[in-house]
Amino acid sequence: GFDDAGIFYSDAFAGDDTTVSHDSRIDIKKRFREFLRTYHETLSFKHKYRDALKQNYNLGEYHLSVNLEDFNLLDQELHDAISNRPGEYLPLLEEAAREVADEVTRPRPEGEDKVEDIQVMVEPTEEPTPLRQLKSEYVSKLVTISGIVVAASGIRVKAQRVAIQCRSCRNIITDVAIKPGFDGYSLPRKCNSDQTGRPPCGLDPYFIMPDKCKCVDIQTLKLQEASDHVPNGEVPRHTQLYCDRYLCERVAPGNKVTLTGIYSIRTMGKKGGRDNISSSAGIRQPYIRVVGIRVEDETRSANTPVTPEEEEQFRLFAGRPDCCEAIAKSIAPSIFGSIDIKKSIACLLFGGSRKRHPDGLIRRGDVNLLLLGDPGTAKSQLLKFVERVAPVAVYTSGKGSSAAGLTASVIRGADGNFVLEGGAMVLADGGVVCIDEFDKMREDDRVAIHEAMEQQTISIAKAGITTTLNTRCSVLAAANSVYGRWDETKGDDNIDFMPTILSRFDMIYIVKDEHDFKKDTTLAKHVIGVHMNAVQPMNEVEGEVSLEFLKKYIAYCRSRCGPRVSAEAAEKLRNRYVLMRSGSKQQETETQKRMSIPITVRQLEAVIRISESLAKMRLMPFAGEAQVDEALRLFQVSTLEAAMSGTLAGAEGFTTAEQQDTLNRIEKQIKKRFPIGSQVSEHAIVQDFIKQKYNERSVQKVIHAMIRRGELQHRLQRKMLYRLR
């Protein structure tokens, strides 16, 4: 064909040459085309991009992923051009990809003469830049960032090319290109057709012809910066993402992503009056036009990849006989004692194995832990330490957390549509949620996390949005007793939790502040030592392994190891489960009283998860008998100990038949003597039952249960009881 002679013109203003000239555009497009056509990997002669383009085109997916590092090998100049001026060079790369697709897909079936436009996506390969470091010098350049998607809008449509028509003279201008991103298109103020012998068309005569427009899908996302990039005491920052065509519907709220995009600016919304518009005339709002996105895996390793030397170090550490003890000692080493609690927290950090059954049912692998007890027993400090050491962690306090803040909320976006925004448990997907002051949460808010703790999903049906979000996270909760300190005389009244929530915790520890001269002396010495040597790190305080090593080791084990229980260990566990269920002689001698405490299937699964996490600490493929023994011991000193001391009576399967019979009799008598709609003094009722030789605690328990069910209600400063139904 004939060579394109180009267009000759004179530049009257002789401004700076900021755009790519016509000749260089043809040259650059030719180089792009050559790159896509000829690039192949070093050892194989497989043409990477040519084959991918042909395969995607034949499947009806008109996109191509490019790695910028490949440009580095062949043409450094093109790599720098795309990085520094992506807005001008990426459209040229897309045109070149379309021409190559035209070549490689010939001959095409009849009726498919038109070649579709190809979307080029850039794979995020560089180290992500923290969101706080994106300043004005990055505008219009290619940037790579990482974070958590907290909200996603629905799919909308944006015109790529429009046709406009004049109302008066019916003159049509077709194929008007519109810039990608949030930039719109200003219609011409005057008609430019020949007006000779006709009345003038007037101002603003044009309107858009919707049927002649070419449109693409767009989606807006809200990205929150990664938790490890947020300085202490600061609020996480957000930015808006613009995705189009095949990048839409790639991510859901709660996904951790690394993305490459063009750092762009747009005009700020005109909220105020005229003064506000004039004062913000030159101010622009930044957003990121996404050109490539990668969703991180839930069990992703820490941001830095593991080197072969570190892997060797991990293998050697896992082979140590005291591996589990070393990890337990390294958890909050400045806190004295509580070795069993620390070992349980280690199990929670490593987690068991998630199982997906052939019928689609999923059994959770995450371990949930509840610490109950006196103030001043370092519960919150343990939670804070876990937040620092877990690969992904969210810390929240019970009083300041609502059901929507923990699970998910539906909010109205800037465009008036409803969007879904993930809460703490969604953002901690693949990590740990630490909930302090668990007892101070409202009952309704606590019920909201039932599904998240067992099924590990959150179902939402609000404002026309019906969806399910993943919350594959462990829950570490700390709570005080009802009376502030643990009251031995009150027994099971110390706990104000429903049996449904208690059974979802794999281990429940009752942490008591007991008076013991020898223990108090050692503790005082330790605390004073920590305060005196706070500046110089001591070997004793540092623990067995460093915090950095522990963090990397946890991330490595979670991503590489998924142990199962071995056949011998399973047999042993089955026998122990049957013994526990039947209240064997061994149980009776331990508790010194005939008290059959059945353990439910949930608790059996808890023991399996604990033994799997102990095997994961040692990078073992199977949990053996030693791990099952240790898991049973941990379960014994936590949940069973609490249950046998009578402190969890009333929880699932923790009340004897005799006690239950007494409670039923008291409830029947109260209902018989207390008609609906009447009110009686609570003190009078309790005294009346005490005269009949009933236990005061049992009477109070029945009254509280009836209040919780909505049958009774407190009135007149909680002195009177009113029967509702």
C-alpha positions as a printed Julia matrix, in Angstrom:
725×3 Matrix{Float64}:
   0.0     0.0     0.0
   0.9     3.68   -0.17
   2.87    5.19    2.71
   0.93    7.53    4.96
   2.37   10.95    4.1
   1.24   12.4     7.46
  -0.36   15.8     8.03
   1.65   19.0     7.65
   0.68   22.02    9.74
   2.22   25.11   11.3
   2.09   25.61   15.07
   1.23   29.26   15.61
   1.82   29.16   19.38
   4.92   26.91   19.3
   4.07   25.31   22.69
   5.9    22.42   24.35
   5.56   19.12   22.58
   3.73   17.18   25.3
   1.8    14.71   23.1
   3.19   11.99   20.87
   3.66   13.27   17.3
   1.95   11.48   14.41
   5.14    9.98   12.95
   6.38    8.71   16.27
   2.92    7.19   16.96
   3.22    5.09   13.78
   6.76    4.09   14.74
   5.82    3.16   18.34
   2.76    1.19   17.21
   5.01   -0.71   14.79
   7.43   -1.54   17.66
   4.54   -2.69   19.88
   3.22   -4.87   17.05
   6.66   -6.39   16.53
   6.99   -7.08   20.26
   3.62   -8.88   20.52
   4.33  -10.86   17.35
   7.89  -11.99   18.09
   8.34  -12.14   21.9
   9.08  -15.65   23.19
  10.49  -17.03   26.45
  14.24  -17.58   26.61
  14.32  -21.39   26.78
  11.21  -22.26   24.77
  10.19  -20.97   21.34
   6.59  -20.56   22.43
   5.3   -17.12   21.42
   3.71  -16.0    24.69
   1.52  -13.06   23.63
   0.67  -14.23   20.11
  -0.67  -17.58   21.42
  -2.53  -15.95   24.34
  -4.14  -13.44   21.99
  -5.3   -16.15   19.59
  -6.62  -18.36   22.4
  -8.55  -15.54   24.14
  -9.96  -14.22   20.83
 -11.27  -17.66   19.82
 -12.92  -18.02   23.24
 -14.7   -14.68   22.73
 -12.65  -12.9    25.44
 -11.09   -9.86   23.86
  -8.3    -9.08   26.34
  -4.58   -9.69   26.81
  -2.4    -9.55   29.96
   1.07   -8.05   29.49
   4.04   -8.13   31.85
   6.06   -4.88   31.72
   9.22   -6.78   32.73
   9.13   -8.46   29.28
   9.43   -5.02   27.64
  12.49   -4.43   29.82
  14.26   -7.39   28.18
  13.62   -6.31   24.57
  12.99   -2.56   24.53
  13.83   -0.49   27.62
  12.54    2.7    25.94
   9.01    1.28   25.5
   8.98    0.12   29.15
   9.84    3.65   30.37
   7.32    5.22   27.95
   4.43    3.06   29.26
   5.45    3.65   32.91
   5.7     7.44   32.59
   2.99    8.21   29.98
   0.51    5.29   30.1
  -2.46    7.44   29.01
  -0.85    7.99   25.57
   0.99    4.69   25.02
  -1.54    2.1    26.29
  -4.13    3.0    23.56
  -1.34    2.48   20.97
  -0.57   -0.93   22.53
  -4.29   -1.82   22.3
  -4.36   -0.8    18.62
  -1.25   -2.91   17.97
  -2.86   -5.87   19.81
  -5.97   -5.49   17.61
  -3.86   -5.6    14.45
  -1.95   -8.69   15.67
  -5.28  -10.35   16.61
  -6.49   -9.64   13.06
  -3.43  -11.46   11.65
  -3.41  -14.51   13.97
  -7.16  -15.26   13.8
  -7.44  -15.39    9.97
  -9.32  -16.96    8.27
 -12.36  -16.2    10.44
 -15.9   -17.59   10.0
 -18.24  -15.78    7.64
 -19.89  -12.68    9.06
 -17.0   -12.0    11.47
 -15.05   -9.6     9.27
 -14.94   -6.89   11.95
 -12.06   -7.28   14.41
 -13.08   -6.55   18.01
 -11.14   -4.08   20.17
  -8.63   -5.75   22.49
  -8.24   -4.62   26.12
  -4.62   -4.76   27.3
  -4.16   -5.39   31.05
  -0.85   -4.76   32.82
   0.11   -7.41   35.4
   1.1    -5.93   38.79
   4.73   -7.08   39.14
   6.43   -4.18   40.93
   6.63   -3.66   44.71
   3.4    -1.85   45.8
   3.69    1.85   46.7
   1.94    2.77   50.01
  -1.22    4.81   49.4
   0.11    7.67   51.59
   3.13    8.14   49.32
   1.07    8.86   46.17
   1.72   12.59   45.72
   1.31   15.04   42.81
   4.47   13.82   40.99
   2.74   10.48   40.34
  -0.2    12.03   38.43
  -0.7    10.42   34.98
   1.96    7.76   35.73
   1.62    4.02   36.19
   1.51    3.04   39.9
   1.2    -0.29   41.75
  -0.7    -0.29   45.07
  -2.18   -2.92   47.4
  -5.05   -2.85   49.89
  -8.48   -4.2    50.77
 -11.6    -3.57   48.66
 -14.25   -2.33   51.11
 -17.05   -1.38   48.71
 -18.04   -2.15   45.12
 -20.69   -0.4    43.05
 -22.93   -2.1    40.53
 -22.06   -2.27   36.82
 -22.78    0.95   34.95
 -22.36    1.88   31.29
 -20.13    4.62   29.86
 -20.06    5.74   26.24
 -16.71    5.22   24.51
 -17.7     6.83   21.2
 -20.8     8.98   20.72
 -22.76   10.41   17.81
 -24.29   13.89   18.23
 -26.95   15.68   16.14
 -27.97   19.33   15.78
 -31.63   19.98   16.67
 -32.13   22.65   13.98
 -30.27   21.56   10.84
 -30.14   17.78   11.7
 -26.38   17.74   11.02
 -24.8    14.57   12.52
 -21.24   14.28   13.87
 -20.33   10.6    14.38
 -17.53    8.75   16.15
 -16.65   11.39   18.76
 -14.09    9.73   21.09
 -14.53   10.13   24.87
 -11.55    9.86   27.21
 -11.56    6.86   29.56
 -11.95    7.42   33.31
 -14.36    9.76   35.06
 -13.83   12.52   32.44
 -17.01   13.32   30.55
 -17.51   15.07   27.2
 -18.59   18.7    26.72
 -20.98   19.12   23.79
 -20.02   21.92   21.33
 -21.79   25.23   22.09
 -22.34   26.11   18.38
 -23.24   24.17   15.26
 -20.31   24.13   12.8
 -22.28   23.26    9.63
 -22.66   25.66    6.71
 -25.4    28.15    7.78
 -25.74   30.05    4.45
 -29.34   31.03    3.66
 -30.67   29.47    6.87
 -31.55   30.92   10.24
 -28.71   30.33   12.77
 -28.93   27.17   14.91
 -28.56   29.01   18.23
 -26.55   28.06   21.33
 -26.21   24.46   22.59
 -28.02   22.86   19.62
 -26.51   19.34   19.94
 -27.97   16.27   21.62
 -26.51   12.74   21.95
 -28.02    9.92   19.84
 -28.05    6.95   22.27
 -28.63    4.28   19.57
 -25.44    5.28   17.7
 -23.13    5.25   20.78
 -20.55    2.56   21.51
 -20.58    1.77   25.24
 -18.44   -0.19   27.72
 -19.1    -1.53   31.24
 -17.58    0.38   34.15
 -17.46   -0.28   37.91
 -16.32    1.88   40.82
 -14.49    0.32   43.78
 -13.38    1.76   47.12
  -9.93    0.64   48.27
  -8.66    0.87   51.86
  -4.9     0.88   52.4
  -3.25   -2.3    53.75
  -3.17   -2.47   57.58
   0.65   -2.81   57.69
   1.0     0.56   55.88
  -1.14    2.47   58.44
   0.99    4.37   61.02
   0.03    3.92   64.67
  -2.98    5.96   65.73
  -3.9     6.97   62.17
  -7.16    6.3    60.32
  -6.74    4.07   57.22
  -7.0     6.08   53.99
  -9.28    5.28   51.06
  -9.1     5.9    47.35
 -11.53    5.4    44.49
 -10.82    2.89   41.71
 -12.26    3.0    38.19
 -12.48   -0.36   36.36
 -13.78   -0.88   32.84
 -14.57   -3.71   30.4
 -13.05   -7.06   31.5
 -11.76   -5.64   34.82
 -15.35   -5.3    36.12
 -16.69   -7.91   38.56
 -13.17   -9.23   39.25
 -13.27   -8.48   43.0
 -15.79   -8.46   45.86
 -15.74   -6.43   49.11
 -13.25   -7.99   51.54
 -10.77   -9.14   48.85
  -7.13   -8.19   49.3
  -5.8    -6.94   45.97
  -2.61   -5.72   44.33
  -3.31   -3.56   41.3
  -1.61   -1.47   38.64
  -3.32    1.69   37.46
  -2.93    5.21   36.14
  -2.96    7.81   38.94
  -5.55   10.23   37.53
  -7.39   13.35   38.67
 -10.96   14.55   38.2
 -12.99   17.66   39.0
 -14.37   17.73   42.53
 -18.15   17.53   43.02
 -19.86   20.94   43.22
 -21.43   20.76   46.67
 -21.49   24.41   47.74
 -22.64   27.6    46.1
 -20.88   29.84   43.54
 -18.13   30.95   45.98
 -17.22   27.34   46.68
 -16.93   26.53   42.94
 -14.67   29.5    42.2
 -12.42   28.78   45.21
 -11.95   25.12   44.17
 -11.52   25.81   40.45
  -8.0    24.41   40.25
  -8.43   21.63   42.86
  -8.78   18.07   41.59
  -9.73   14.8    43.3
  -7.3    11.89   42.7
  -8.5     8.4    41.7
  -6.87    5.37   40.09
  -7.86    4.09   36.65
  -7.13    0.36   36.99
  -5.28   -1.36   34.13
  -4.4    -4.63   35.9
  -5.6    -6.36   39.07
  -4.55   -9.44   41.06
  -6.63  -10.87   43.93
  -4.41  -12.16   46.75
  -5.07  -15.64   48.09
  -6.65  -15.95   51.58
  -3.62  -17.88   52.87
  -1.13  -15.6    51.18
   2.3   -15.46   52.69
   3.63  -12.23   54.2
   4.33   -9.4    51.73
   7.99  -10.41   51.41
   8.53  -13.75   49.63
  10.34  -16.54   51.53
  13.98  -17.03   50.5
  15.53  -20.55   50.3
  17.73  -19.73   53.34
  14.64  -18.77   55.4
  12.87  -21.93   54.23
  15.82  -24.02   55.43
  15.7   -22.14   58.76
  11.96  -22.89   59.1
  12.52  -26.6    58.38
  15.25  -26.79   61.05
  13.04  -24.97   63.57
  10.08  -27.3    62.83
  12.37  -30.3    63.49
  13.19  -29.14   67.05
  11.57  -31.37   69.73
  10.54  -28.27   71.77
   9.13  -26.41   68.71
   5.59  -25.91   70.16
   6.94  -24.83   73.59
   9.28  -22.31   71.93
   6.39  -20.77   69.98
   4.2   -20.64   73.13
   7.01  -18.9    75.11
   7.47  -16.39   72.28
   3.83  -15.25   72.44
   3.76  -12.05   74.54
   7.04  -12.92   76.38
   6.7    -9.86   78.65
   3.52  -11.41   80.18
   4.35  -13.86   82.95
   2.98  -17.42   83.08
  -0.33  -18.49   81.41
   1.6   -21.05   79.31
  -1.53  -23.08   78.42
  -3.35  -19.94   77.25
  -0.31  -18.98   75.15
  -0.2   -22.47   73.62
  -3.91  -22.16   72.75
  -3.26  -18.74   71.17
  -0.47  -20.37   69.12
  -3.04  -22.97   67.91
  -5.39  -20.11   66.98
  -2.64  -18.31   64.99
  -1.66  -21.42   63.01
  -5.23  -22.78   62.63
  -6.41  -26.25   61.59
  -7.2   -27.45   58.06
 -10.23  -26.22   56.14
 -12.12  -29.1    54.51
 -14.37  -28.96   51.47
 -16.6   -32.03   51.09
 -17.71  -33.46   47.73
 -21.3   -32.32   48.41
 -20.08  -28.7    48.73
 -20.23  -28.44   52.54
 -17.25  -26.73   54.17
 -15.9   -27.43   57.67
 -13.99  -24.55   59.19
 -10.34  -24.91   60.12
 -10.04  -21.76   62.24
  -9.85  -22.07   66.04
 -11.96  -19.72   68.21
 -10.85  -18.86   71.76
 -12.6   -17.09   74.66
 -10.76  -15.69   77.71
 -13.1   -15.08   80.68
 -12.05  -13.66   83.98
 -10.79  -11.06   86.38
  -9.49   -7.61   85.5
  -5.7    -7.22   85.51
  -4.93  -10.7    84.11
  -3.38   -9.32   80.86
  -6.24  -10.44   78.58
  -6.2    -7.26   76.47
  -2.39   -7.34   76.21
  -2.59  -10.85   74.73
  -5.17   -9.62   72.21
  -2.95   -6.66   71.24
   0.02   -8.99   70.75
  -2.01  -11.3    68.49
  -3.03   -8.26   66.41
   0.67   -7.48   65.85
   1.82  -11.02   65.05
  -1.04  -12.4    62.87
  -0.62  -11.99   59.05
  -4.05  -10.28   58.9
  -5.69   -8.98   62.08
  -8.44   -6.56   63.12
  -8.77   -5.38   66.75
 -12.11   -4.11   67.99
 -13.72   -3.4    71.36
 -17.16   -4.72   72.31
 -18.77   -1.43   73.36
 -17.63    0.4    70.22
 -18.7    -2.37   67.81
 -22.11   -2.77   66.23
 -23.46   -5.72   64.26
 -23.03   -3.81   60.97
 -19.48   -2.75   61.9
 -18.48   -6.36   62.58
 -20.26   -8.01   59.64
 -21.29   -5.79   56.69
 -23.39   -2.72   56.01
 -25.3    -1.41   53.02
 -24.74    2.32   52.44
 -25.96    4.76   49.8
 -23.13    5.68   47.45
 -22.37    9.1    45.93
 -24.45    8.25   42.83
 -27.51    7.35   44.92
 -27.19    3.57   44.49
 -26.76    1.2    47.43
 -23.31   -0.35   47.85
 -22.11   -3.09   50.19
 -19.3    -2.22   52.62
 -17.51   -5.03   54.5
 -17.03   -4.82   58.29
 -14.23   -6.01   60.61
 -14.8    -9.77   60.09
 -14.91   -9.44   56.3
 -11.71   -7.35   56.28
  -9.97   -9.94   58.51
 -10.71  -12.75   56.0
  -7.82  -15.22   56.29
  -6.66  -13.83   59.65
  -7.81  -13.13   63.23
 -10.5   -10.86   64.73
  -9.68   -9.77   68.3
 -12.8    -8.65   70.19
 -12.1    -7.1    73.6
 -14.86   -6.45   76.2
 -16.94   -9.19   74.56
 -19.43   -9.13   77.47
 -20.17   -5.4    76.91
 -21.58   -6.06   73.43
 -25.35   -5.84   72.99
 -27.09   -9.21   72.71
 -28.42   -8.39   69.18
 -24.9    -7.54   67.96
 -23.49  -10.75   69.43
 -26.09  -12.84   67.59
 -24.9   -11.27   64.29
 -21.57  -13.09   64.52
 -23.07  -16.59   65.07
 -23.05  -17.4    61.36
 -19.6   -15.85   60.87
 -18.11  -18.04   63.63
 -19.38  -21.44   62.49
 -20.31  -21.24   58.77
 -17.65  -18.55   58.12
 -19.94  -16.57   55.84
 -22.15  -13.51   56.28
 -25.49  -13.42   54.46
 -26.93  -10.0    53.67
 -30.45   -9.21   52.47
 -30.86   -5.43   52.73
 -32.0    -2.64   50.42
 -32.38   -4.97   47.43
 -28.87   -6.45   47.87
 -28.83  -10.19   48.58
 -25.37  -11.71   48.84
 -22.98  -13.84   50.91
 -19.53  -12.65   52.0
 -16.64  -14.8    53.25
 -15.35  -14.4    56.82
 -12.74  -17.16   57.05
 -11.21  -15.86   60.28
 -10.51  -16.97   63.85
 -12.16  -15.13   66.75
 -10.17  -14.32   69.89
 -12.49  -12.77   72.49
 -11.88  -11.48   76.03
 -14.63  -10.84   78.59
 -15.16  -10.1    82.28
 -17.68  -11.83   84.51
 -21.05  -10.25   85.29
 -19.83   -9.03   88.7
 -16.55   -7.58   87.4
 -14.44  -10.05   89.39
 -15.05  -13.79   89.43
 -17.37  -14.69   92.33
 -16.92  -18.33   93.4
 -20.15  -18.32   95.41
 -22.24  -17.33   92.39
 -20.88  -20.13   90.14
 -22.57  -20.16   86.74
 -24.17  -16.72   87.26
 -20.75  -15.18   86.54
 -21.36  -15.7    82.82
 -23.99  -13.82   80.87
 -23.54  -15.64   77.54
 -26.04  -17.73   75.63
 -25.2   -21.45   75.21
 -25.31  -20.95   71.41
 -22.31  -18.59   71.42
 -20.35  -20.59   74.04
 -20.52  -23.78   71.98
 -18.93  -21.97   69.02
 -15.71  -21.37   70.95
 -13.25  -24.26   70.7
 -11.56  -23.35   73.99
 -12.89  -21.31   76.93
 -10.4   -20.27   79.62
 -11.44  -18.94   83.01
  -8.59  -16.66   84.1
  -8.74  -16.09   87.88
  -6.57  -13.7    89.85
  -5.79  -16.05   92.76
  -3.82  -15.07   95.86
  -0.68  -17.19   96.24
   2.4   -15.88   98.12
   5.0   -17.72   96.0
   3.29  -16.91   92.68
   2.74  -13.24   93.66
   6.45  -12.84   94.56
   7.6   -14.25   91.2
   5.04  -12.16   89.31
   6.05   -8.93   91.11
   9.73   -9.63   90.37
   8.93  -10.22   86.68
   6.78   -7.07   86.31
   9.38   -4.85   88.04
  12.09   -6.4    85.81
  10.05   -5.59   82.68
   9.61   -1.95   83.79
  13.29   -1.51   84.75
  14.65   -3.03   81.55
  12.05   -1.66   79.17
  14.65    0.2    77.07
  17.27   -2.55   76.73
  15.71   -5.72   75.29
  16.54   -8.69   77.56
  17.01  -12.22   76.28
  14.49  -13.5    78.83
  11.86  -10.98   77.69
  12.52  -11.54   74.0
  11.45  -15.19   74.34
  12.63  -18.14   72.32
  12.18  -16.68   68.81
  11.96  -13.1    67.55
   8.65  -11.46   66.61
   9.74  -11.04   62.98
  10.67  -14.74   62.68
   7.38  -15.81   64.33
   5.33  -13.63   61.95
   7.05  -15.1    58.86
   6.88  -18.66   60.23
   3.1   -18.39   60.88
   2.48  -17.04   57.34
   4.72  -19.81   55.86
   2.98  -22.64   57.78
  -0.52  -21.36   56.96
   0.25  -21.24   53.22
   2.23  -24.52   52.88
   0.76  -27.01   55.35
  -2.71  -28.59   55.71
  -2.39  -31.63   58.01
  -4.99  -34.36   58.61
  -5.49  -36.65   61.63
  -3.72  -40.03   61.19
  -5.62  -43.35   61.48
  -4.13  -44.3    64.9
  -4.8   -40.83   66.32
  -8.37  -40.93   64.95
  -8.96  -44.28   66.7
  -7.63  -42.83   69.99
  -9.79  -39.73   69.63
 -12.88  -41.83   68.94
 -12.34  -43.84   72.13
 -11.77  -40.72   74.23
 -14.88  -39.09   72.75
 -17.03  -42.11   73.71
 -15.53  -42.02   77.24
 -16.3   -38.34   77.61
 -19.85  -38.73   76.31
 -20.71  -41.55   78.69
 -19.21  -39.89   81.78
 -16.77  -42.7    82.49
 -15.27  -43.7    85.84
 -12.1   -41.73   85.1
 -14.17  -38.55   84.67
 -15.99  -39.2    87.94
 -12.79  -39.65   89.95
 -11.38  -36.42   88.49
 -14.46  -34.36   89.38
 -15.15  -36.11   92.73
 -18.87  -36.16   91.92
 -21.25  -37.96   89.62
 -21.63  -35.39   86.87
 -22.07  -36.59   83.33
 -20.79  -33.78   81.06
 -21.56  -34.74   77.49
 -19.32  -33.11   74.94
 -21.08  -32.22   71.69
 -19.88  -32.9    68.13
 -18.73  -29.27   67.95
 -16.32  -29.91   70.81
 -15.04  -33.08   69.1
 -14.34  -31.02   65.97
 -12.58  -28.47   68.21
 -10.16  -31.15   69.48
  -9.48  -32.25   65.87
  -8.73  -28.64   64.86
  -6.38  -28.14   67.84
  -4.43  -31.33   67.0
  -4.16  -30.25   63.32
  -2.79  -26.83   64.34
  -0.22  -28.5    66.64
   0.88  -30.65   63.66
   0.99  -27.53   61.44
   3.45  -25.89   63.89
   5.86  -28.76   63.16
   5.09  -28.77   59.39
   3.84  -32.38   59.69
   1.5   -33.88   57.05
  -0.46  -35.87   59.69
  -1.43  -35.19   63.31
  -0.23  -38.18   65.35
  -1.13  -39.51   68.79
   1.19  -37.03   70.56
  -0.68  -34.08   68.98
  -4.08  -35.58   69.87
  -2.94  -36.12   73.5
  -1.77  -32.5    73.75
  -5.03  -31.26   72.12
  -7.12  -33.28   74.6
  -5.0   -31.88   77.48
  -5.55  -28.29   76.28
  -9.29  -28.97   75.91
  -9.3   -30.52   79.4
  -7.63  -27.51   81.09
  -9.85  -25.02   79.25
 -13.47  -25.88   78.43
 -13.87  -29.09   80.48
 -12.23  -27.54   83.56
 -14.63  -24.61   83.35
 -17.58  -26.95   82.84
 -16.65  -29.24   85.75
 -16.23  -26.38   88.21
 -19.92  -25.72   87.57
 -19.18  -22.34   86.09
 -20.57  -23.14   82.65
 -23.69  -24.96   83.85
 -26.51  -23.92   81.56
 -24.31  -23.95   78.49
 -24.94  -26.61   75.84
 -24.85  -30.02   77.56
 -23.37  -28.62   80.8
 -26.43  -29.03   83.11
 -27.21  -32.29   84.88
 -30.66  -33.84   84.45
 -31.35  -33.3    88.18
 -30.6   -29.56   87.98
 -32.72  -29.19   84.84
 -35.66  -30.89   86.57
 -35.43  -28.4    89.49
 -35.33  -25.44   87.1
 -38.4   -26.72   85.21
 -40.35  -27.09   88.51
 -39.5   -23.51   89.57
 -40.56  -22.13   86.18
 -43.88  -24.04   86.29
 -44.65  -22.65   89.77
 -43.8   -19.06   88.76
 -46.12  -19.29   85.73
 -48.93  -20.83   87.82
 -48.79  -18.15   90.58
 -48.05  -15.19   88.35
 -50.85  -14.33   85.82
 -50.11  -12.48   82.55
 -50.35   -8.69   82.96
 -49.63   -8.64   86.72
 -46.5    -7.39   88.49
 -44.9    -8.71   91.71
 -41.81   -7.77   93.72
 -38.77   -9.84   92.67
 -37.55  -10.01   96.29
 -40.93  -11.45   97.46
 -40.8   -14.23   94.81
 -37.2   -15.21   95.7
 -37.92  -15.27   99.46
 -41.03  -17.37   98.88
 -39.03  -20.03   97.0
 -36.23  -20.01   99.62
 -38.86  -20.85  102.26
 -39.77  -23.9   100.13
 -36.08  -24.99  100.36
 -35.18  -24.04   96.78
 -31.69  -22.7    95.97
 -31.63  -18.9    95.48
 -29.24  -19.22   92.51
 -31.63  -21.57   90.71
 -34.56  -19.15   91.2
 -32.51  -16.21   89.9
 -31.43  -18.29   86.95
 -35.02  -19.13   85.96
 -36.04  -15.44   86.28
 -33.11  -14.36   84.05
 -33.97  -17.04   81.49
 -37.6   -15.88   81.37
 -36.52  -12.23   81.0
 -34.21  -13.23   78.12
 -37.07  -15.08   76.4
 -39.27  -12.01   76.73
 -41.77  -13.6    79.19
 -40.9   -11.29   82.1
 -39.8    -7.67   82.25
 -38.11   -5.55   84.95
 -39.97   -2.44   86.1
 -39.57    0.31   88.74
 -35.75    0.35   88.97
 -35.57   -3.46   88.52
 -37.48   -4.06   91.77
 -40.72   -5.35   90.24
 -41.3    -8.12   87.7
 -44.04   -7.74   85.06
 -45.3   -10.82   83.18
 -45.75  -10.21   79.44
 -46.73  -13.7    78.21
